[in-house]
C-alpha cells in the first residue's frame, strides 16, 4: 500500500480518505431533486453483495478512514445489513455512514442497527422540511410522516445520538430551518446538516425546485443574531452553510480541491474523483470487476491536473476579486462549478449567496 500512496502523492493528489459507495441506484421514492435520478428495483438491480464486499475490503486496504453507503436507497438492498456489518468491521475504518431517506426504518431495522458497533455507525436521514407541506413537495405524498416515524424509531432504540438529519436547502423550504431544528431537538436527534440544492439530475429539469435566495440567507443571519433560543439550539445541533460562512468570513480558507480524497463509486462500478464530479469525462470504469487499487491508479493521469486547476481558478476568477469573503471562499467548490455549468473556470452556483452572507451586517 505504501507504493500506492507514493504514486498518488507523486501525482500531486491525496490518497482516498472518505469513499462514497453506491449499493444500488434503486429507490422507493422518486424525489424531484434526485441527483443520480434513481428509479425502481425493476430498472436498477442492486449491486451484487459479493462485489460490494470486495470493494469494502479494498477501500479499507487503501487506507481510507470513512465509508458512506449510499444509493438510491441502501435499505432496499436485500443484503444491506451484511454489507453494513462488514464495513463497520474493517480495521482502520472509523466511521460508516448509512445514507437513507428514513421511510423504511421500522423496529426490525433499528434492532439490527442497534447491534452494529456504535463507535463506528452514523445514520444520516434526509428530511427536507419541518412538515409535509415542504418535504412532500419534493419527496412525495406521505413521505414526511414515514421519515419522521423512522427517526422516532431510531430515538426509541437509543440511536438518536448516532443520527443526523440531512436537509437540502431550497427556496420553498428554507424558512423551515428554525422549526426543523426544534423538531430534531424534540426528537432527540444529534444534528442537522444542511446543503444547498445542486441544480443537477431531476432538479435541473424542474423550474419549481430552486435554490434559496440571498434575501432568505440574510433573514436567517438576522434571526441568528436576534433570537437567543434559535442561536442556542443552532450551536448545539446545527451546521448551516450561511451561518458557518458568516462566522468564518474573516478567516483565510484552507480550502483546496480534495479530489481523490473523497471518491465516489456509482452503482455501475464507475469511480469519480468526488460526488460533485459525476461527469463521463472523469469516469474510470471497472471498480466492480478490477482491483480497486489498479482502477484508482488508472485515474491519476485523468485527475492529476484538478488541484492545479482549482488553485489557478481561485486566483483568476474575476468575480472573486472584489468579494469581501474572497479569502474565506477561495473560489468556492470547483466540483459544484463544474456540475452546474460544465466549466471549471466559472464561479460556483452559490456565488450570489456567499456574497450576500459576506456582505451582511447586523
C-alpha positions as CSV (number, residue, x, y, z in Angstrom):
1,X,0.0,0.0,0.0
2,X,2.9,2.4,0.6
3,X,3.8,2.2,-3.1
4,X,0.2,3.0,-4.0
5,X,0.2,6.1,-1.7
6,X,3.5,7.2,-3.0
7,X,2.3,7.1,-6.6
8,X,-0.8,9.2,-5.7
9,X,1.4,11.7,-3.8
10,X,3.8,11.9,-6.7
11,X,0.8,12.8,-9.0
12,X,0.1,15.8,-6.7
13,X,-3.0,14.2,-5.2
14,X,-4.0,12.7,-1.8
15,X,-5.0,9.1,-1.1
16,X,-8.7,8.2,-0.6
17,X,-9.9,9.1,2.8
18,X,-13.7,9.2,2.6
19,X,-15.3,6.9,-0.1
20,X,-19.0,7.1,-1.1
21,X,-20.1,3.7,-2.3
22,X,-23.5,3.3,-4.1
23,X,-25.1,0.0,-3.1
24,X,-27.9,0.4,-5.7
25,X,-29.5,3.1,-7.8
26,X,-33.0,1.8,-7.0
27,X,-35.1,3.8,-4.5
28,X,-38.6,3.5,-3.1
29,X,-39.2,7.3,-3.6
30,X,-38.9,9.4,-6.8
31,X,-37.7,12.7,-5.4
32,X,-37.9,15.7,-7.6
33,X,-34.4,16.9,-6.8
34,X,-32.6,13.5,-7.0
35,X,-29.2,13.9,-8.4
36,X,-28.5,10.3,-9.5
37,X,-32.0,10.1,-11.0
38,X,-32.8,6.8,-9.1
39,X,-35.6,4.6,-10.1
40,X,-37.4,1.3,-9.4
41,X,-35.8,-2.0,-8.5
42,X,-37.0,-3.4,-11.8
43,X,-35.0,-0.8,-13.6
44,X,-32.0,-0.8,-11.3
45,X,-31.0,-4.1,-9.7
46,X,-28.8,-3.9,-6.6
47,X,-25.0,-4.2,-6.8
48,X,-24.1,-7.9,-6.1
49,X,-23.3,-8.4,-2.4
50,X,-20.0,-10.1,-3.3
51,X,-19.0,-7.1,-5.4
52,X,-19.7,-4.7,-2.5
53,X,-17.8,-6.9,-0.1
54,X,-14.8,-6.9,-2.4
55,X,-14.9,-3.1,-2.6
56,X,-15.3,-2.6,1.1
57,X,-12.3,-4.8,1.8
58,X,-10.3,-2.9,-0.9
59,X,-11.4,0.6,0.4
60,X,-10.1,-0.3,3.8
61,X,-7.0,-1.8,2.4
62,X,-6.2,1.5,0.6
63,X,-6.1,3.3,4.0
64,X,-9.5,5.1,3.8
65,X,-11.0,6.1,7.1
66,X,-14.6,6.5,6.2
67,X,-17.2,4.9,4.0
68,X,-20.6,6.3,3.1
69,X,-23.1,3.6,2.0
70,X,-25.4,5.4,-0.4
71,X,-27.9,4.8,-3.2
72,X,-30.6,5.1,-4.4
73,X,-31.9,3.9,-1.1
74,X,-29.4,1.5,0.6
75,X,-32.1,-0.2,2.8
76,X,-33.6,-1.6,-0.4
77,X,-30.6,-3.8,-0.9
78,X,-31.5,-7.3,0.2
79,X,-28.2,-7.7,2.0
80,X,-27.8,-4.2,3.4
81,X,-27.2,-5.5,6.9
82,X,-24.5,-7.9,5.9
83,X,-22.8,-5.1,4.0
84,X,-23.1,-2.7,6.8
85,X,-21.6,-5.1,9.3
86,X,-18.7,-5.8,7.0
87,X,-18.0,-2.1,6.6
88,X,-18.1,-1.5,10.3
89,X,-15.9,-4.4,11.0
90,X,-13.0,-3.2,8.8
91,X,-9.8,-2.3,10.7
92,X,-8.9,1.3,10.1
93,X,-12.5,2.4,9.2
94,X,-13.5,4.7,11.9
95,X,-16.9,5.9,10.5
96,X,-19.5,4.2,8.3
97,X,-22.4,6.5,7.3
98,X,-25.7,4.9,6.2
99,X,-27.4,7.4,4.0
100,X,-31.1,6.8,3.9
101,X,-34.5,8.6,3.3
102,X,-35.7,7.0,6.5
103,X,-39.1,5.9,5.2
104,X,-38.2,2.1,5.5
105,X,-36.9,2.3,9.1
106,X,-39.0,0.2,11.4
107,X,-38.5,-1.7,14.6
108,X,-36.9,-4.7,12.8
109,X,-34.4,-2.5,11.1
110,X,-33.5,-0.5,14.2
111,X,-32.9,-3.7,16.2
112,X,-30.4,-4.7,13.6
113,X,-28.8,-1.2,13.7
114,X,-28.5,-1.4,17.5
115,X,-26.3,-4.5,17.1
116,X,-23.7,-2.5,15.0
117,X,-20.7,-1.0,16.6
118,X,-21.9,2.3,18.0
119,X,-18.5,3.9,17.8
120,X,-18.5,3.4,14.0
121,X,-22.0,3.8,12.7
122,X,-23.7,7.1,11.7
123,X,-27.2,7.1,10.3
124,X,-28.0,10.0,8.0
125,X,-31.7,10.6,7.3
126,X,-32.8,13.0,4.7
127,X,-35.6,15.4,5.8
128,X,-36.4,18.3,3.5
129,X,-38.8,20.3,5.7
130,X,-40.4,20.6,9.1
131,X,-43.7,19.3,7.8
132,X,-45.3,17.5,4.9
133,X,-46.1,20.7,3.0
134,X,-42.4,21.3,2.2
135,X,-40.9,17.9,2.5
136,X,-43.5,16.0,0.5
137,X,-43.4,18.6,-2.3
138,X,-40.1,17.1,-3.4
139,X,-40.2,13.6,-1.9
140,X,-43.8,12.5,-2.5
141,X,-47.1,12.4,-0.5
142,X,-46.8,10.8,2.9
143,X,-43.0,10.6,2.9
144,X,-42.6,13.2,5.7
145,X,-44.6,11.2,8.1
146,X,-42.8,8.0,7.2
147,X,-39.4,9.6,7.6
148,X,-40.4,11.2,10.9
149,X,-41.6,7.8,12.1
150,X,-38.3,6.3,11.2
151,X,-36.5,9.0,13.2
152,X,-38.7,8.2,16.2
153,X,-37.9,4.5,15.9
154,X,-34.2,5.4,15.9
155,X,-34.6,7.6,19.0
156,X,-36.7,5.0,20.8
157,X,-34.0,2.4,20.2
158,X,-31.3,4.7,21.7
159,X,-29.8,5.6,18.3
160,X,-30.7,9.3,18.4
161,X,-27.2,10.5,19.1
162,X,-25.9,8.4,16.2
163,X,-28.4,10.0,13.8
164,X,-28.0,13.2,11.7
165,X,-30.7,14.8,9.6
166,X,-29.6,16.0,6.2
167,X,-31.6,18.9,4.8
168,X,-31.4,20.2,1.2
169,X,-31.9,24.0,1.1
170,X,-34.4,25.1,-1.5
171,X,-36.4,28.3,-1.9
172,X,-39.6,26.7,-0.9
173,X,-38.4,25.0,2.3
174,X,-35.6,27.3,3.6
175,X,-37.8,29.1,6.2
176,X,-38.4,25.7,7.8
177,X,-34.9,25.5,9.2
178,X,-35.6,27.1,12.6
179,X,-38.7,24.8,13.1
180,X,-36.7,21.8,11.8
181,X,-34.0,22.4,14.5
182,X,-36.8,22.4,17.1
183,X,-38.2,19.2,15.6
184,X,-35.0,17.3,15.8
185,X,-34.3,18.7,19.2
186,X,-37.6,17.4,20.4
187,X,-37.0,14.0,18.7
188,X,-33.6,13.6,20.4
189,X,-31.6,13.6,17.1
190,X,-27.9,14.7,17.4
191,X,-27.5,17.0,14.5
192,X,-29.0,18.8,11.4
193,X,-26.6,19.4,8.5
194,X,-27.8,21.5,5.5
195,X,-26.5,21.8,2.0
196,X,-27.7,24.0,-0.8
197,X,-29.6,22.3,-3.7
198,X,-27.3,21.3,-6.6
199,X,-29.3,22.0,-9.8
200,X,-28.4,18.7,-11.4
201,X,-30.3,15.5,-12.1
202,X,-34.0,15.9,-11.8
203,X,-33.6,19.3,-10.2
204,X,-32.0,20.7,-13.4
205,X,-35.2,19.9,-15.3
206,X,-37.6,21.4,-12.7
207,X,-38.5,25.1,-12.7
208,X,-40.3,24.9,-9.4
209,X,-37.4,23.4,-7.4
210,X,-34.8,26.2,-7.0
211,X,-32.1,27.3,-4.6
212,X,-32.7,29.7,-1.8
213,X,-32.4,33.5,-2.4
214,X,-29.9,35.9,-0.9
215,X,-32.8,37.5,1.0
216,X,-33.6,34.2,2.7
217,X,-30.0,33.8,3.7
218,X,-29.9,37.3,5.1
219,X,-33.1,36.7,7.1
220,X,-31.6,33.6,8.6
221,X,-28.5,35.6,9.6
222,X,-30.7,38.2,11.2
223,X,-32.6,35.5,13.1
224,X,-29.4,34.0,14.4
225,X,-28.3,37.4,15.7
226,X,-31.6,38.4,17.3
227,X,-33.2,35.1,18.6
228,X,-31.3,33.7,21.5
229,X,-33.3,30.5,21.6
230,X,-32.6,29.8,17.9
231,X,-29.0,30.7,18.3
232,X,-28.5,28.4,21.3
233,X,-30.3,25.5,19.6
234,X,-28.2,26.0,16.4
235,X,-24.9,25.9,18.3
236,X,-25.9,22.6,19.8
237,X,-27.5,20.9,16.8
238,X,-26.9,22.8,13.5
239,X,-24.4,23.1,10.7
240,X,-25.9,25.5,8.1
241,X,-23.8,26.9,5.3
242,X,-25.0,30.5,5.6
243,X,-24.2,30.7,9.3
244,X,-20.8,29.0,9.0
245,X,-19.8,31.2,6.1
246,X,-20.6,34.3,8.2
247,X,-18.7,33.0,11.2
248,X,-15.6,32.3,9.1
249,X,-15.7,35.2,6.6
250,X,-12.7,37.0,8.0
251,X,-10.5,33.8,8.2
252,X,-8.5,32.6,5.2
253,X,-9.7,29.3,4.0
254,X,-7.5,26.2,3.6
255,X,-10.0,25.0,1.0
256,X,-8.5,23.2,-1.9
257,X,-9.6,20.6,-4.3
258,X,-9.8,17.4,-2.4
259,X,-10.4,15.3,-5.5
260,X,-9.5,11.6,-5.0
261,X,-9.6,12.1,-1.2
262,X,-13.4,11.7,-1.5
263,X,-14.0,9.5,-4.5
264,X,-17.5,8.3,-5.5
265,X,-18.1,4.7,-6.8
266,X,-21.5,4.6,-8.5
267,X,-23.8,1.6,-8.8
268,X,-22.4,0.7,-12.3
269,X,-18.8,0.5,-11.0
270,X,-17.6,3.8,-12.3
271,X,-15.4,5.8,-10.0
272,X,-15.3,9.6,-10.0
273,X,-12.9,12.0,-8.2
274,X,-15.8,13.2,-5.9
275,X,-19.6,13.2,-5.8
276,X,-19.7,16.6,-7.3
277,X,-18.0,15.5,-10.5
278,X,-20.0,12.5,-11.8
279,X,-19.3,13.5,-15.4
280,X,-18.5,11.0,-18.1
281,X,-15.1,12.6,-18.9
282,X,-13.9,12.0,-15.3
283,X,-15.2,8.4,-15.0
284,X,-12.9,5.5,-14.7
285,X,-14.6,2.2,-15.3
286,X,-14.1,-1.2,-13.8
287,X,-14.3,-0.7,-10.0
288,X,-16.7,-3.7,-9.7
289,X,-14.6,-6.1,-11.7
290,X,-11.0,-5.0,-11.4
291,X,-8.8,-4.5,-8.3
292,X,-9.7,-1.1,-6.9
293,X,-6.0,-0.1,-6.4
294,X,-5.5,-0.6,-10.2
295,X,-8.6,1.5,-11.0
296,X,-7.5,4.4,-8.8
297,X,-4.0,4.4,-10.2
298,X,-5.5,4.4,-13.7
299,X,-7.3,7.6,-12.8
300,X,-4.2,9.5,-11.9
301,X,-3.5,10.9,-15.4
302,X,-7.1,11.9,-15.8
303,X,-7.4,13.6,-12.4
304,X,-3.9,14.8,-11.5
305,X,-4.5,18.3,-13.1
306,X,-7.5,19.1,-10.9
307,X,-5.8,20.5,-7.9
308,X,-3.7,22.8,-10.0
309,X,-6.8,23.9,-11.9
310,X,-8.5,24.6,-8.6
311,X,-5.6,26.8,-7.5
312,X,-5.5,28.7,-10.8
313,X,-9.2,29.3,-10.9
314,X,-9.3,30.8,-7.4
315,X,-6.5,33.2,-8.5
316,X,-8.1,34.1,-11.8
317,X,-11.9,34.3,-11.2
318,X,-12.8,37.9,-11.8
319,X,-16.0,37.9,-9.7
320,X,-13.8,36.9,-6.7
321,X,-11.5,40.0,-6.9
322,X,-13.9,42.4,-5.1
323,X,-15.8,39.9,-2.9
324,X,-15.5,40.7,0.8
325,X,-15.2,37.0,1.5
326,X,-12.7,36.0,-1.1
327,X,-10.1,34.8,1.4
328,X,-12.7,32.5,3.1
329,X,-14.5,31.3,0.0
330,X,-11.3,30.8,-2.1
331,X,-13.4,30.5,-5.3
332,X,-15.9,28.1,-3.8
333,X,-16.2,24.4,-4.8
334,X,-14.8,23.6,-8.2
335,X,-16.9,20.5,-8.3
336,X,-20.1,22.5,-7.9
337,X,-19.0,25.0,-10.5
338,X,-18.4,22.2,-13.0
339,X,-21.5,20.2,-12.1
340,X,-23.8,23.2,-12.7
341,X,-22.0,24.9,-15.7
342,X,-19.7,22.3,-17.2
343,X,-17.0,24.9,-16.8
344,X,-14.2,24.8,-14.3
345,X,-13.4,28.5,-14.7
346,X,-16.9,29.7,-13.7
347,X,-17.9,30.7,-10.2
348,X,-19.9,28.1,-8.3
349,X,-23.7,28.2,-8.3
350,X,-23.8,29.6,-4.7
351,X,-21.6,32.7,-5.5
352,X,-24.5,35.2,-5.1
353,X,-25.5,33.5,-1.8
354,X,-22.0,33.7,-0.5
355,X,-21.6,37.3,-1.4
356,X,-24.9,38.2,0.3
357,X,-23.6,36.5,3.5
358,X,-20.2,38.0,3.4
359,X,-21.7,41.5,2.8
360,X,-24.4,41.2,5.5
361,X,-24.1,43.2,8.7
362,X,-26.3,43.2,11.8
